[in-house]
Protein backbone atom coordinates (compact mmCIF):
# COMPACT_ATOMS: atom_id res chain seq x y z
CA UNK A 1 0.00 0.00 0.00
CA UNK A 2 2.79 2.42 0.91
CA UNK A 3 5.25 3.20 -1.85
CA UNK A 4 8.07 5.56 -2.71
CA UNK A 5 6.94 8.65 -4.64
CA UNK A 6 8.49 9.94 -7.86
CA UNK A 7 11.29 12.46 -7.57
CA UNK A 8 9.01 15.22 -8.90
CA UNK A 9 5.78 15.51 -6.97
CA UNK A 10 2.84 16.38 -9.18
CA UNK A 11 -0.68 16.36 -7.78
CA UNK A 12 -3.24 16.28 -10.54
CA UNK A 13 -6.97 16.84 -10.15
CA UNK A 14 -8.99 13.74 -9.34
CA UNK A 15 -6.05 12.40 -7.33
CA UNK A 16 -5.26 12.53 -3.61
CA UNK A 17 -1.95 11.78 -1.91
CA UNK A 18 -1.62 10.33 1.59
CA UNK A 19 1.75 10.34 3.35
CA UNK A 20 2.72 8.28 6.40
CA UNK A 21 5.47 9.69 8.61
CA UNK A 22 7.34 8.08 11.49
CA UNK A 23 7.90 11.00 13.87
CA UNK A 24 10.76 9.35 15.75
CA UNK A 25 13.74 10.63 13.78
CA UNK A 26 17.45 11.23 14.14
CA UNK A 27 18.65 14.45 15.83
CA UNK A 28 20.03 15.82 12.54
CA UNK A 29 16.58 15.63 10.97
CA UNK A 30 15.01 17.40 13.93
CA UNK A 31 17.56 20.22 13.53
CA UNK A 32 16.78 20.48 9.82
CA UNK A 33 13.02 20.64 10.33
CA UNK A 34 13.36 23.16 13.16
CA UNK A 35 15.14 25.43 10.71
CA UNK A 36 12.22 25.35 8.27
CA UNK A 37 9.65 26.54 10.83
CA UNK A 38 8.45 30.11 11.13
CA UNK A 39 9.10 32.07 14.32
CA UNK A 40 5.44 31.61 15.28
CA UNK A 41 5.74 27.84 14.86
CA UNK A 42 8.97 27.74 16.85
CA UNK A 43 7.32 29.69 19.66
CA UNK A 44 4.37 27.31 19.55
CA UNK A 45 6.74 24.34 19.79
CA UNK A 46 8.41 25.82 22.85
CA UNK A 47 5.09 25.97 24.68
CA UNK A 48 4.68 22.19 24.74
CA UNK A 49 5.10 20.83 28.25
CA UNK A 50 6.59 17.47 27.28
CA UNK A 51 9.68 17.13 25.10
CA UNK A 52 8.21 14.28 23.04
CA UNK A 53 5.15 16.37 22.13
CA UNK A 54 7.42 19.25 21.17
CA UNK A 55 9.55 16.98 18.99
CA UNK A 56 6.56 15.46 17.23
CA UNK A 57 5.14 18.92 16.49
CA UNK A 58 8.47 20.03 15.01
CA UNK A 59 8.78 16.94 12.81
CA UNK A 60 5.16 16.85 11.62
CA UNK A 61 5.11 20.57 10.84
CA UNK A 62 8.53 20.40 9.22
CA UNK A 63 7.53 17.46 7.03
CA UNK A 64 4.36 19.34 6.05
CA UNK A 65 6.44 22.33 4.99
CA UNK A 66 8.88 20.18 3.06
CA UNK A 67 6.15 18.38 1.15
CA UNK A 68 4.25 21.58 0.42
CA UNK A 69 7.50 23.05 -0.84
CA UNK A 70 7.98 20.11 -3.19
CA UNK A 71 4.42 20.31 -4.51
CA UNK A 72 4.63 24.07 -5.02
CA UNK A 73 8.31 24.05 -6.06
CA UNK A 74 9.32 26.67 -3.51
CA UNK A 75 11.55 26.70 -0.44
CA UNK A 76 9.80 25.21 2.60
CA UNK A 77 10.69 28.29 4.64
CA UNK A 78 8.82 30.57 2.23
CA UNK A 79 5.44 28.96 2.88
CA UNK A 80 3.01 31.16 4.79
CA UNK A 81 -0.12 29.83 6.43
CA UNK A 82 -3.45 31.40 7.18
CA UNK A 83 -6.11 29.90 9.41
CA UNK A 84 -9.83 29.40 9.14
CA UNK A 85 -12.35 30.53 11.73
CA UNK A 86 -11.81 27.35 13.76
CA UNK A 87 -8.05 27.13 13.22
CA UNK A 88 -7.75 24.93 10.14
CA UNK A 89 -4.49 25.84 8.36
CA UNK A 90 -4.28 26.63 4.67
CA UNK A 91 -1.67 28.13 2.39
CA UNK A 92 -1.89 31.91 2.10
CA UNK A 93 -2.96 33.09 -1.36
CA UNK A 94 -3.32 29.53 -2.62
CA UNK A 95 -6.76 27.95 -2.80
CA UNK A 96 -5.89 25.05 -5.11
CA UNK A 97 -3.63 22.81 -3.02
CA UNK A 98 -5.54 21.64 0.04
CA UNK A 99 -3.99 19.64 2.88
CA UNK A 100 -4.58 18.26 6.35
CA UNK A 101 -2.46 16.58 9.01
CA UNK A 102 -3.00 14.33 12.02
CA UNK A 103 -0.64 12.52 14.38
CA UNK A 104 -0.89 9.95 17.16
CA UNK A 105 1.68 8.02 19.19
CA UNK A 106 4.67 8.63 16.96
CA UNK A 107 3.02 8.47 13.54
CA UNK A 108 1.53 11.19 11.37
CA UNK A 109 -0.72 11.20 8.32
CA UNK A 110 -0.67 14.04 5.83
CA UNK A 111 -3.23 14.35 3.06
CA UNK A 112 -3.05 16.50 -0.10
CA UNK A 113 -5.62 17.12 -2.80
CA UNK A 114 -6.45 19.77 -5.38
CA UNK A 115 -9.46 22.05 -4.91
CA UNK A 116 -11.35 19.78 -2.49
CA UNK A 117 -11.81 20.16 1.26
CA UNK A 118 -9.83 17.40 2.99
CA UNK A 119 -9.53 16.00 6.50
CA UNK A 120 -7.35 13.15 7.75
CA UNK A 121 -7.19 11.45 11.11
CA UNK A 122 -5.08 8.76 12.74
CA UNK A 123 -5.89 7.02 16.02
CA UNK A 124 -3.94 4.50 18.05
CA UNK A 125 -6.31 1.76 19.20
CA UNK A 126 -5.84 2.07 22.94
CA UNK A 127 -7.30 -1.12 24.49
CA UNK A 128 -7.50 0.48 27.92
CA UNK A 129 -10.23 3.01 27.21
CA UNK A 130 -13.95 2.51 27.82
CA UNK A 131 -15.22 2.63 24.25
CA UNK A 132 -18.89 2.69 25.24
CA UNK A 133 -18.47 5.60 27.63
CA UNK A 134 -16.87 7.65 24.85
CA UNK A 135 -19.29 6.40 22.20
CA UNK A 136 -22.22 7.65 24.29
CA UNK A 137 -20.79 11.16 23.99
CA UNK A 138 -19.54 11.28 20.40
CA UNK A 139 -21.51 8.71 18.40
CA UNK A 140 -24.94 9.31 16.90
CA UNK A 141 -27.81 7.13 18.16
CA UNK A 142 -27.59 5.00 15.01
CA UNK A 143 -23.83 4.52 15.38
CA UNK A 144 -24.11 3.64 19.06
CA UNK A 145 -26.83 1.09 18.32
CA UNK A 146 -24.69 -0.48 15.59
CA UNK A 147 -21.73 -0.67 17.97
CA UNK A 148 -23.78 -2.11 20.81
CA UNK A 149 -25.39 -4.85 18.73
CA UNK A 150 -22.36 -6.16 16.83
CA UNK A 151 -20.18 -9.05 17.99
CA UNK A 152 -17.77 -8.17 20.79
CA UNK A 153 -14.80 -9.21 18.65
CA UNK A 154 -15.58 -6.37 16.23
CA UNK A 155 -16.43 -3.61 18.67
CA UNK A 156 -13.00 -2.12 19.36
CA UNK A 157 -12.13 -1.80 15.67
CA UNK A 158 -15.61 -0.50 14.88
CA UNK A 159 -15.33 2.16 17.57
CA UNK A 160 -12.00 3.45 16.31
CA UNK A 161 -13.23 3.28 12.71
CA UNK A 162 -16.09 5.53 13.69
CA UNK A 163 -14.00 7.90 15.75
CA UNK A 164 -11.33 8.40 13.06
CA UNK A 165 -13.89 8.85 10.27
CA UNK A 166 -15.89 11.38 12.27
CA UNK A 167 -12.75 13.34 13.14
CA UNK A 168 -11.63 13.36 9.50
CA UNK A 169 -15.08 14.60 8.45
CA UNK A 170 -15.23 17.55 10.84
CA UNK A 171 -11.62 18.46 10.01
CA UNK A 172 -12.51 18.55 6.31
CA UNK A 173 -15.46 20.80 7.11
CA UNK A 174 -13.13 23.07 9.09
CA UNK A 175 -15.61 23.40 11.93
CA UNK A 176 -13.28 22.60 14.82
CA UNK A 177 -13.85 20.70 18.04
CA UNK A 178 -17.12 22.52 18.77
CA UNK A 179 -18.84 20.59 15.97
CA UNK A 180 -21.38 18.11 17.37
CA UNK A 181 -20.12 14.64 16.47
CA UNK A 182 -23.48 13.02 17.15
CA UNK A 183 -25.27 15.00 14.40
CA UNK A 184 -24.08 12.83 11.53
CA UNK A 185 -23.64 9.11 10.81
CA UNK A 186 -20.68 7.27 9.33
CA UNK A 187 -20.26 3.56 8.68
CA UNK A 188 -18.32 1.80 11.44
CA UNK A 189 -18.59 -1.96 10.89
CA UNK A 190 -15.16 -3.44 10.03
CA UNK A 191 -16.33 -5.04 6.77
CA UNK A 192 -18.51 -2.15 5.55
CA UNK A 193 -17.10 0.41 3.09
CA UNK A 194 -16.25 3.76 4.74
CA UNK A 195 -19.06 6.20 4.04
CA UNK A 196 -20.86 9.27 5.35
CA UNK A 197 -24.37 7.88 5.75
CA UNK A 198 -26.38 10.93 6.76
CA UNK A 199 -26.26 14.40 8.30
CA UNK A 200 -28.96 15.93 10.48
CA UNK A 201 -28.71 19.41 8.93
CA UNK A 202 -29.05 18.50 5.24
CA UNK A 203 -30.45 15.23 3.91
CA UNK A 204 -28.48 15.62 0.67
CA UNK A 205 -25.05 16.51 2.06
CA UNK A 206 -23.86 12.96 2.72
CA UNK A 207 -23.80 12.22 -1.01
CA UNK A 208 -21.25 15.01 -1.52
CA UNK A 209 -18.64 13.30 0.65
CA UNK A 210 -16.15 10.47 0.25
CA UNK A 211 -14.53 8.56 3.11
CA UNK A 212 -11.43 6.40 2.81
CA UNK A 213 -9.93 3.86 5.17
CA UNK A 214 -6.17 4.23 5.68
CA UNK A 215 -4.20 1.20 6.87
CA UNK A 216 -1.32 2.76 8.79
CA UNK A 217 0.36 0.17 11.03
CA UNK A 218 -0.82 -2.59 13.33
CA UNK A 219 -2.63 -1.01 16.24
CA UNK A 220 -3.65 2.14 14.33
CA UNK A 221 -6.60 3.20 12.23
CA UNK A 222 -6.74 6.11 9.81
CA UNK A 223 -9.29 7.88 7.67
CA UNK A 224 -9.54 10.55 4.99
CA UNK A 225 -12.64 12.61 4.22
CA UNK A 226 -13.09 14.58 1.00
CA UNK A 227 -15.89 16.93 0.05
CA UNK A 228 -16.11 15.50 -3.40
CA UNK A 229 -14.63 12.49 -5.13
CA UNK A 230 -11.29 11.48 -6.66
CA UNK A 231 -10.43 8.68 -9.04
CA UNK A 232 -7.12 7.71 -7.42
CA UNK A 233 -5.56 7.76 -3.95
CA UNK A 234 -1.79 7.24 -3.78
CA UNK A 235 -0.05 6.24 -0.54
CA UNK A 236 3.53 7.32 0.15
CA UNK A 237 5.87 6.47 3.02
CA UNK A 238 7.93 9.56 3.82
CA UNK A 239 10.69 7.68 5.63
CA UNK A 240 11.48 5.19 2.87
CA UNK A 241 12.21 7.82 0.27
CA UNK A 242 12.71 11.23 1.77
CA UNK A 243 14.04 11.40 5.31
CA UNK A 244 17.47 9.99 4.68
CA UNK A 245 17.84 11.81 1.38
CA UNK A 246 18.08 15.09 3.23
CA UNK A 247 21.28 14.31 5.10
N, C-alpha and C positions, 0 to 999 in steps of 0.2 A: 504493500500500500504506500509506503513512504519511499520516495526516490530522490536522487540527486537532480537538481534543476539544471537547465542549460546555463552556459556562462553569461548569456545576455537574457535578462528577465524581461519578457514581454507579456503583458496581461491584456488579452483581447476581450472584446465584449462577448457575452455568453460563456464566459469561463471564470471560475473562481479558484484562487490558490489558498491552500491551507499549509501553514508551516508549523512543525513541532520543534520545540527548543528545549534542550536540557539546560537548566539555569545554573547548574553546578559546574563552573568553568575554572580554568587556570587563572592565577593572579594576573598574568600579562593581558589576558582578554578583558578582565575587569577594568584594568587601567585604560585599555583602549576605549572601551565603551563609555567609561566615565568622561573621557575627553570629548566624546561626541554630544554629550548632554548640554542643554542650555543652563544658564545660571539658575533659572527658576526650577528646573528639574533637579539640579544638584542640591539646591536648598531643600527641596521636597524630600530627596533621598536622606539628607542629614536628619530629618525629623523622625525617621523610623526609630522605634525604641530598640528593636532587636537587630543585630548585625546581619543575620541571615535574611530578614525581610528587606533590609537596605540593599544587600547584594543582589537579591532577586529583582528588585525594582530597577537597579542600575542595568543589569543584564537584559531584562525584558524590554526596557525602554531603549537601550542602546541597539539591540537587535532590530527593534521596530524602525529606528532611524536608519540603520544600515540598509534594511530591505527597501524602505521607502526611497532612499537615495538611489538604489539600484533600479527600481522601477521608473523613477523620474529622471534618472541620469544626472543627479546633482550630488554635491557633497552632503553627507549626512548631517553635518553641523549647520547647514544652511536652511534646513527644514524648520518652518515655523508652524505652530499649532494654534488653532482657535477651538473654543469649547462651546457646545450646545448649552441650552438652558439648564439641563440636568448633568452637565459635566462631560458629555461624550466628546472625545477629541476628534478633530478633523484637520486636514491640511489647510492652512490659510490660502485663500485665493485659488483653491483647486477643488472643484466639485465633482470631478470625474472619478479619481481614484479614492475608493472608500475602503476603510480598514477597521478592524477591531482586534482586541487582545484580551487574553484571560490567562491567569496562571494559578497553579495549585501544587503545593508540595514538591517544588523543584522542577516542574515542567510548565511550559507555556505553550499556548496556541495563538497563532496570529492568522487572521483571515484577510484577504484582499479581493476586491471585486471592482468592476467598473460600473459606475452610475447607479448602483443598487444599495439600499440600506442593508448593512450587514451586522450581525452580532455573533460572537463565538463564546463558548464557555467550556471550561474543563473542571471536573470535580474528581477528587480522590474518593473512592468508595470506603469511607470510614465505617468499619463494622461496629464500632462502639456507640454510635448515636441511635437514638430512639426515632426510627423513621416515621412511625405513626404520629408521634407527638408533633414533629415538624410538618408532616403532611396535612395535619388538621389545620395548620396555619397558612400553608402556602398552596395547597392543591385545591382545585375546584371540587364541588360535590361529586361530579362525575368521575374525576380522576381518583378521588379518595375511595369511592365505591369500587372502582376497577382494581385498585391496589389491595383493598381489604378482601376482595373475593377471589383473587388469584392464588395459586399454589404458593406455599411459603418459600419454596426453593427459588421462586422468581421475584419475590417481593423486593429484595434489596436492590437488584439491578433495575427493576421497574421504577423504584423510587428515584434512584440517581439519574435514570433516563429522563424522567419527568422534570426533575430539578434542573438539570443542565439544559434541557430544551426550553424550559420556561425562562431561564436566565438569558439564554441566547436571544430569545424572542424580544424580551423587554430591552435588551441592550441594542438590538437592531432598531427598535422604535425610538431609542434615545430618551426614554421617559425616566430613567433613574430608579432608585430603590423604592421610591414612593408609589410606584405602579402596583396596583393590586394584582397579585399573582393568581388569585382565585377567580378572576373574571374572564378567564379564557381556558380552553381545554387543548391539551396536546396528547398525542398517543404516548403510552408509557410501557405497554407490554413488550417484553424482550423480542418477540418474533414479529411484531407489527411494524410496518414502515413508519419512520418518523414523519409526523404530520401535525400541522395546526388544524384542529378539528372544528373549533368554533370560538367566537368571541361574543361577549355579552353586549357590546356597544354597537356592533354592526354585523348583521347576519351574513353579509357578503365578504367581509374582510378576510376570513380564513383562506379563501381561494386565491388570494393575492400572495400568499406566503409559501415558501419552501423551507423544509427542515431537513437537515442532514446529520446522520450519525457519524461520529469521528472516533475511530479506534486508535487510542493513543498508546497506552501500555497496559499490561495487566494491572488491575486494581484502579484504573481510571476510566471515566466516561467523558465523552466530549460531544459537542453539538454545534452546528452552524445554522443560523436563521437568515434567510434572504427575503426581502420584500420584492418578490419577482422570481424569476426562474433562470437557470443557466443550463447549458447543454453539457458542460464538462466541469468536474472538480478535480484539481491536481493536488497531490499531497507531497510535500517536500520536507525532508529532515535537515534542519539547519546545520546540525553538528557534522553530519557525514560529508558535507561539501563545502562549508563556508567557514566554520570556526577556525580550523587549523590553517586555512589559506591566508588568514590575516597576518599571522606571525606575531 
